[in-house]
């Protein structure tokens, strides 16, 4: 048996024991909550019948470990009890301003403790939250505010300039501005806008309001990034928040003495679900950064004594492209929960920084389905579904819905049953029915399976291009280009062709101080890609339009298309 195989088996055995422990903890907590028998009925269908809100979990932990540090942010520190007290302050504040059951509140803010106070506090009085991308402006910001039917908006003072132009065209009962953050200094706040600092006045009540929530009401709407179309709002109701599923996963991988670091935006599921929620579940601590910075990343990891963090998109390639330092491995990180780590960077990243990578797959509109590689599958693999899928519960299908052979990419779909398996897009029944139909949830992701049953991400269904009669995965082309040491980030996409098919274009951001000619990149790719997959067009850019989950917004690049400064390989042969 090889060392890798032995290591994988050992890790599998360890995870099995941790899983048994996690389920035992979950059952004990369910018995204390009085929902054990109800949820035992759902276990056979791998589902949670009666879920809980995030504020419910915070209250529980505040009672169990009141003096344990929950949140670290810059120089601020908050225990679980202090976070719950601040959430109660915020709940009472929102009630006094007209908030209450069934009303919506949009959070147009960057990372801070105040973001979380609003998030927890609004749930205590039965409101629903709509986190908004801080980069939104103009019509896009107006669209989400209007589409989500929120009654209130909370925003950072530094984001007032983005909101002011549309303020008179949106109907809101109230607007709250975060005037507490150091970034708010120097901004003029109109008298018509309520200052969030009022919520923290000395006499503000820390007693939980008796309002509560209705289980069928909306708790959260998470809008998709909109990389390939108009944003869609994924609805989480109080009875199916996924909090309890995350609690089970949390106790498999986290310990109460862990410090979970995240520089990722709280407006998205990774930070909110996979860091904040799992840390609460394990009674662990969270180290929150305002935003991701490659140059300051490891400094913050060491400052907070972080033991784990999550990565998305291009974060691992960006961190790997930073100049090596003698103390790269000088950290306390046990593992990194990654999404889409390039296989060729997996080992080098682990070795350089002295940690382990776990690879995960999931989505806010994924119906709670997940795939994990806890070091139990080959590097570059997503692993296998959790919990394990029975035959027919997970499939890879072609455009006609037929199962594809082993090794051939197909769309990943999961069998679902009942209303709990349904993905609800707010006010978009057509998209909801397209996402889940004929008993299956369609992820829109292209995945292949090897002979051992391990899954590998290939790309988005919408990111497949056709050239020379062949389908080309943008994901595979991007990974080939990323192997070049001068390339920091890349986006590959289709542009119109003089012929009936697509032409392939690559926009590339170079590592600072590096240079490379387009012809050199073309030659570099020819040894790694099929001839038809090598991009015809190459354009160098200084920055990319990005979502807050560090995904490049290709739709904007597609609109720009082929520019005067774009290199055309067809016109520059030889």
C-alpha positions in Angstrom: 0.0 0.0 0.0 1.4 3.4 -1.0 1.9 6.2 1.7 -0.9 8.2 0.1 -3.3 5.3 0.2 -2.4 4.6 3.8 -2.8 8.2 4.8 -6.2 8.4 3.0 -7.4 5.3 4.9 -6.2 6.6 8.2 -7.9 9.9 7.6 -11.1 8.1 6.6 -11.1 6.2 9.9 -10.5 9.3 11.9 -13.3 11.1 10.1 -15.7 8.2 10.8 -15.0 8.5 14.5 -15.4 12.3 14.4 -18.7 11.9 12.5 -20.1 9.5 15.1 -19.0 12.0 17.8 -20.7 14.8 15.9 -24.0 13.0 15.5 -23.9 12.1 19.2 -23.5 15.8 20.0 -26.3 16.8 17.6 -28.7 14.2 19.1 -27.9 15.4 22.6 -28.5 19.0 21.6 -31.7 18.1 19.8 -33.0 16.3 22.9 -32.3 19.5 24.9 -34.2 21.6 22.3 -37.2 19.3 22.3 -36.9 18.6 18.6 -35.2 15.2 18.7 -38.1 12.9 17.7 -39.2 15.3 14.9 -35.7 15.4 13.3 -35.1 11.7 13.8 -37.9 11.1 11.3 -36.1 13.3 8.8 -32.7 11.5 9.2 -33.8 8.6 7.0 -34.3 11.1 4.2 -31.0 12.8 5.1 -32.8 16.0 6.0 -33.6 18.3 8.9 -37.4 18.7 9.4 -37.2 21.4 12.0 -34.3 23.9 11.7 -33.3 26.9 13.8 -32.2 30.5 13.1 -28.7 31.8 13.5 -29.8 34.0 16.4 -31.2 30.8 18.1 -27.8 29.2 17.9 -26.1 32.4 19.2 -28.4 32.5 22.2 -27.7 28.8 22.9 -23.9 29.4 22.8 -24.2 32.5 24.9 -25.9 30.4 27.7 -23.4 27.5 27.4 -20.1 29.5 27.0 -20.9 33.1 27.9 -17.3 34.2 28.5 -15.7 32.5 25.6 -14.4 34.8 22.9 -16.6 34.6 19.8 -15.4 37.4 17.6 -12.1 39.2 17.0 -12.0 42.2 14.7 -9.1 44.6 14.6 -8.7 45.6 18.2 -12.2 44.6 19.2 -13.1 41.4 21.1 -16.6 40.1 21.9 -17.6 37.1 24.0 -20.6 35.0 23.1 -22.6 36.7 25.8 -21.6 40.2 24.5 -22.5 39.3 20.9 -25.9 38.1 22.1 -26.5 41.3 24.2 -25.6 43.4 21.2 -28.0 41.4 19.0 -30.7 42.1 21.6 -29.8 45.8 21.5 -30.1 45.8 17.7 -33.4 43.9 17.8 -34.9 46.5 20.2 -33.5 49.3 18.1 -35.1 47.9 14.9 -38.4 47.4 16.7 -38.4 51.0 17.8 -37.9 52.1 14.2 -40.8 50.1 12.8 -39.2 46.8 12.2 -40.9 43.5 12.9 -42.1 40.1 11.7 -42.1 39.6 7.9 -40.3 42.8 7.1 -37.1 42.8 5.1 -33.8 44.6 5.9 -31.0 44.9 3.4 -27.4 45.0 4.7 -25.2 47.1 2.4 -22.1 46.8 4.4 -18.5 45.6 4.5 -17.3 43.2 7.2 -17.6 44.4 10.7 -19.1 43.3 14.1 -22.0 45.7 13.3 -22.9 43.6 10.3 -23.3 40.6 12.5 -25.3 42.5 15.2 -27.8 43.4 12.5 -27.8 39.9 11.1 -28.6 38.3 14.5 -30.7 41.1 15.9 -33.2 41.2 12.9 -33.8 37.5 13.3 -34.8 37.9 16.9 -37.9 39.9 15.8 -38.7 37.8 12.7 -37.4 40.0 10.0 -35.6 38.7 6.8 -32.1 39.8 5.8 -30.8 40.6 2.3 -27.0 41.0 2.3 -26.0 43.3 -0.6 -22.7 43.4 -2.4 -20.8 46.6 -1.4 -19.7 46.9 -5.0 -23.3 47.4 -6.2 -24.1 50.8 -7.7 -26.8 52.5 -9.8 -29.4 50.3 -11.5 -27.9 47.1 -10.1 -28.3 48.3 -6.5 -31.7 49.6 -7.2 -32.8 46.4 -8.8 -31.9 44.2 -5.8 -33.4 46.7 -3.3 -36.7 46.8 -5.2 -36.8 43.1 -6.2 -36.2 41.9 -2.6 -39.1 44.1 -1.3 -37.1 45.2 1.8 -38.5 47.9 4.1 -35.2 49.0 5.6 -31.6 49.5 4.5 -28.4 49.5 6.7 -25.3 50.7 5.0 -21.7 51.8 5.7 -21.1 55.6 5.7 -18.4 55.0 3.1 -21.0 53.5 0.8 -23.4 56.5 0.9 -22.1 57.8 -2.4 -23.2 54.6 -4.1 -26.7 54.8 -2.5 -27.5 58.5 -2.7 -28.1 58.7 -6.5 -30.9 56.1 -6.2 -32.2 57.0 -2.7 -35.2 59.0 -4.0 -36.3 56.2 -6.4 -36.6 53.4 -3.9 -39.3 53.1 -1.3 -37.9 52.4 2.2 -39.4 52.9 5.6 -36.0 53.6 7.1 -32.3 53.9 6.3 -29.6 53.2 8.9 -26.0 54.3 8.4 -23.1 52.6 10.2 -21.3 55.6 11.7 -19.2 53.5 14.1 -16.4 52.0 11.9 -13.1 53.9 11.5 -13.7 53.9 7.8 -16.9 56.1 8.4 -14.8 59.1 9.5 -15.0 62.2 7.3 -18.3 61.3 5.7 -21.2 63.7 5.9 -24.4 61.9 7.0 -27.7 63.4 6.0 -30.1 64.2 8.9 -32.8 62.1 7.3 -30.7 59.0 7.8 -30.7 57.2 11.2 -27.3 56.6 12.8 -26.6 53.0 13.8 -24.8 54.2 16.9 -28.2 54.9 18.5 -28.6 51.1 18.9 -25.6 51.1 21.3 -26.7 54.0 23.5 -26.0 53.5 27.2 -29.6 52.9 28.0 -30.3 50.5 25.1 -32.0 47.4 26.4 -30.2 44.1 26.2 -33.3 42.1 27.0 -34.5 39.9 24.1 -37.8 41.1 22.6 -40.7 38.7 22.8 -41.6 39.1 19.1 -40.1 35.9 17.8 -40.5 34.6 14.3 -42.9 32.6 12.2 -41.3 29.3 10.9 -42.7 29.7 7.4 -41.5 33.2 7.0 -38.4 34.2 5.1 -35.2 34.5 7.2 -32.6 35.3 4.5 -32.3 36.0 0.8 -28.9 35.4 -0.7 -28.5 36.9 -4.1 -26.2 35.0 -6.5 -23.2 36.8 -7.8 -24.6 37.5 -11.2 -21.5 36.4 -13.1 -23.5 35.1 -16.0 -26.9 36.9 -15.8 -29.3 38.9 -13.6 -29.0 38.2 -9.9 -31.4 35.7 -8.4 -32.4 35.6 -4.7 -32.1 32.3 -3.0 -34.6 32.1 -0.2 -34.0 30.5 3.2 -37.0 30.3 5.5 -36.9 29.9 9.3 -37.7 26.2 9.0 -34.9 25.4 6.6 -32.0 27.7 7.3 -29.4 24.8 7.0 -28.0 25.8 10.4 -28.4 22.4 11.9 -26.8 20.6 9.0 -23.8 23.0 9.4 -23.7 22.1 13.1 -23.2 18.4 12.2 -20.5 19.2 9.7 -18.8 21.6 12.2 -18.2 19.1 14.9 -16.6 16.8 12.4 -13.8 19.2 11.5 -13.7 21.9 14.2 -12.7 21.9 17.9 -13.8 24.4 20.5 -10.2 25.9 20.7 -10.1 26.6 17.0 -9.8 30.1 15.6 -11.5 30.5 12.3 -10.1 33.3 10.2 -12.0 34.9 7.3 -11.3 37.9 5.1 -14.2 36.9 2.8 -17.3 39.0 2.6 -20.1 38.3 5.1 -22.6 39.0 2.3 -21.9 35.5 0.9 -22.4 32.0 2.1 -18.8 31.0 2.6 -18.0 33.5 5.4 -21.5 33.5 6.8 -22.2 29.7 6.7 -18.8 28.0 6.6 -17.0 30.3 9.1 -19.5 32.1 11.3 -22.1 29.3 11.6 -19.6 26.4 12.0 -17.6 28.3 14.5 -20.7 29.0 16.6 -21.7 25.3 16.4 -18.3 24.2 17.7 -18.2 27.0 20.3 -15.0 28.2 18.6 -13.7 31.7 17.9 -13.9 33.8 14.7 -11.2 36.2 13.5 -12.8 38.6 11.0 -11.0 40.9 8.5 -12.5 43.8 6.7 -11.4 42.5 3.3 -9.0 40.1 1.6 -5.4 41.4 1.2 -2.8 39.1 -0.2 0.1 41.1 1.3 -1.4 41.2 4.8 -3.1 37.8 4.8 -0.4 35.8 6.7 0.3 38.7 9.1 -3.4 38.6 10.2 -3.4 34.8 10.4 -0.5 34.9 12.8 -1.8 37.9 14.8 -5.1 36.1 15.5 -3.4 32.7 16.0 -5.8 31.3 13.4 -6.0 27.5 13.1 -8.2 27.4 10.0 -9.4 29.5 7.1 -11.4 29.1 3.9 -10.3 30.0 0.3 -12.3 30.7 -2.8 -11.6 31.2 -6.5 -8.2 32.5 -7.2 -7.1 33.0 -3.6 -4.7 30.1 -3.4 -3.0 31.0 -6.8 -2.7 34.7 -5.6 -1.2 33.6 -2.3 1.2 31.3 -4.0 2.4 34.1 -6.3 3.4 36.2 -3.4 7.2 36.3 -2.8 8.3 33.4 -0.6 9.4 34.2 2.9 11.4 32.2 5.4 8.5 32.2 7.9 5.8 31.1 5.5 5.2 27.9 7.5 5.3 29.8 10.8 1.6 29.6 11.6 -0.9 27.6 13.6 -3.2 26.7 10.7 -4.3 23.0 10.8 -6.3 23.0 7.6 -7.7 25.1 4.8 -11.2 24.5 3.5 -10.8 25.3 -0.2 -13.0 25.6 -3.2 -11.5 25.0 -6.7 -7.8 24.7 -5.6 -5.7 24.0 -8.7 -4.5 20.4 -8.5 -0.9 21.4 -9.4 -0.8 23.9 -6.5 -2.3 21.6 -3.9 1.0 19.9 -2.7 3.2 23.0 -3.1 0.7 25.1 -1.0 0.6 22.5 1.8 4.3 22.2 1.9 5.1 25.9 1.7 2.7 27.0 4.4 2.8 23.8 6.6 -0.9 22.9 6.5 -3.5 20.6 5.0 -6.0 21.4 2.3 -9.6 20.1 2.4 -11.5 20.6 -0.8 -15.3 21.3 -0.7 -18.2 21.8 -3.1 -21.5 23.5 -2.4 -23.5 26.5 -3.3 -26.1 28.8 -1.8 -28.6 27.5 -4.3 -27.4 23.9 -4.0 -30.2 22.7 -1.8 -27.8 21.9 1.0 -25.9 19.3 -1.1 -22.2 19.0 -0.5 -19.1 17.1 -1.6 -16.0 16.9 0.5 -12.4 15.8 0.2 -11.0 15.7 3.8 -7.7 14.4 2.5 -9.5 11.2 1.7 -9.3 11.5 -2.1 -6.6 12.4 -4.6 -5.3 16.0 -4.8 -7.5 18.0 -7.1 -10.6 15.9 -6.4 -13.8 17.2 -4.8 -14.1 13.8 -3.1 -17.4 12.2 -2.7 -20.9 13.4 -1.6 -21.6 13.7 2.2 -23.6 11.9 3.4 -22.6 9.1 0.9 -25.0 8.9 -2.0 -26.9 5.7 -2.8 -27.1 4.6 -6.4 -29.1 7.0 -8.4 -29.1 9.8 -5.8 -26.2 11.6 -7.6 -25.8 11.5 -11.4 -23.6 13.1 -14.1 -25.8 13.7 -17.2 -25.5 15.1 -20.7 -27.7 17.7 -22.3 -30.3 15.1 -22.9 -30.4 14.0 -19.3 -28.6 10.7 -20.0 -25.9 9.4 -17.7 -22.4 10.0 -19.1 -19.6 7.3 -19.0 -16.9 7.3 -16.4 -14.2 10.0 -17.2 -16.6 12.1 -19.3 -17.8 15.5 -17.9 -21.5 15.8 -17.2 -23.8 18.1 -15.3 -23.9 17.2 -11.6 -27.5 16.5 -10.4 -28.9 15.3 -7.1 -32.1 13.5 -6.3 -34.4 15.4 -4.1 -37.7 14.7 -2.5 -40.4 16.9 -0.9 -40.5 20.6 -0.4 -37.2 20.7 1.6 -35.2 19.7 -1.4 -36.6 22.5 -3.5 -34.5 25.6 -4.2 -36.6 28.7 -4.0 -35.7 31.8 -6.0 -37.5 34.9 -4.8 -40.3 35.9 -7.2 -38.8 33.7 -9.9 -40.9 30.5 -10.2 -39.5 29.8 -13.6 -35.9 29.7 -12.3 -37.0 27.6 -9.3 -38.7 25.0 -11.6 -35.6 25.0 -13.9 -33.3 24.4 -10.9 -35.3 21.4 -9.6 -37.4 19.3 -11.9 -38.3 15.7 -12.5 -37.1 14.8 -9.0 -33.5 16.2 -9.4 -31.7 19.3 -8.5 -29.6 20.6 -11.4 -26.4 22.3 -10.2 -25.3 23.7 -13.6 -21.7 22.4 -12.8 -19.8 20.1 -15.1 -18.1 17.3 -13.2 -16.3 14.1 -14.1 -15.9 10.9 -12.1 -12.9 8.6 -12.1 -12.8 4.8 -11.8 -12.8 5.0 -8.0 -15.9 7.2 -7.9 -14.0 10.4 -7.0 -15.4 13.6 -8.5 -13.5 16.4 -10.3 -14.8 19.9 -11.1 -14.6 20.7 -14.8 -16.4 24.0 -15.0 -19.8 25.7 -15.3 -22.3 24.5 -17.8 -22.6 28.1 -19.0 -18.8 28.4 -19.4 -18.4 25.8 -22.1 -17.3 27.0 -25.5 -17.4 25.3 -28.9 -14.5 25.6 -31.3 -13.5 23.4 -34.2 -16.4 21.1 -33.5 -15.1 20.4 -30.0 -16.4 21.5 -26.6 -13.9 23.5 -24.6 -14.0 24.0 -20.8 -13.0 27.5 -19.8 -12.0 26.1 -16.4 -9.4 23.7 -17.9 -7.9 26.5 -20.2 -7.7 28.8 -17.2 -5.8 26.2 -15.1 -3.3 25.6 -17.9 -2.6 29.4 -18.2 -2.3 29.7 -14.4 0.7 27.3 -14.5 2.8 30.1 -16.0 4.7 31.8 -13.2 4.1 35.3 -14.5 0.3 34.9 -14.4 -1.6 36.0 -11.3 -5.2 35.7 -12.5 -7.0 34.8 -15.8 -10.4 34.7 -17.2 -11.2 32.6 -20.3 -14.5 33.2 -22.2 -16.1 33.0 -25.6 -16.3 36.0 -28.0 -18.1 36.0 -31.4 -16.4 34.3 -34.3 -16.6 35.0 -38.0 -17.7 31.4 -38.3 -20.7 29.7 -36.6 -18.8 28.7 -33.5 -16.9 30.6 -30.7 -13.5 32.2 -30.6 -11.7 31.8 -27.3 -10.3 34.9 -25.5 -8.2 35.1 -22.4 -7.8 38.2 -20.2 -4.8 38.0 -18.0 -3.5 39.9 -15.0 0.3 39.5 -14.5 2.2 39.1 -11.2 3.5 42.5 -10.2 6.9 43.1 -11.7 6.6 40.2 -14.2 6.2 40.4 -18.0 5.5 38.0 -20.7 4.7 38.3 -24.4 1.4 36.9 -25.8 3.4 34.7 -28.2 5.2 33.2 -25.3 1.9 32.4 -23.6 0.6 30.8 -26.7 3.7 28.6 -27.0 3.4 27.7 -23.3 -0.2 26.6 -23.8 0.5 24.5 -26.8 2.2 21.8 -24.7 -0.7 21.7 -22.3 -3.9 22.1 -24.3 -5.5 20.6 -27.4 -4.9 22.8 -30.5 -8.6 23.9 -30.6 -8.5 24.9 -26.9 -5.7 27.4 -27.2 -7.1 31.0 -27.1 -7.0 33.0 -30.2 -7.2 36.3 -28.3 -5.1 37.5 -25.4 -5.5 40.7 -23.5 -3.5 42.0 -20.5 -5.5 43.8 -17.8 -4.5 45.6 -14.6 -7.6 44.6 -12.7 -10.7 42.4 -13.1 -14.3 43.1 -12.3 -14.8 40.9 -9.3 -17.6 39.6 -7.1 -17.0 39.6 -3.3 -16.4 35.9 -3.5 -13.3 36.6 -5.6 -14.9 35.4 -8.8 -14.3 37.3 -12.0 -17.4 38.7 -13.6 -17.0 37.3 -17.1 -20.2 38.9 -18.4 -18.6 42.3 -18.2 -15.5 41.1 -20.0 -17.7 39.5 -22.7 -19.4 42.9 -23.2 -16.0 44.6 -23.7 -15.0 41.9 -26.2 -12.0 42.2 -28.5 -10.3 45.6 -28.0 -7.6 47.4 -29.9 -5.0 46.3 -27.5 -6.0 42.6 -27.7 -3.4 40.2 -29.3 -4.9 38.2 -32.1 -2.9 35.0 -32.7 -4.5 34.4 -36.0 -3.2 37.7 -37.4 0.2 37.3 -35.8 1.2 33.8 -36.9 4.9 33.3 -37.0 
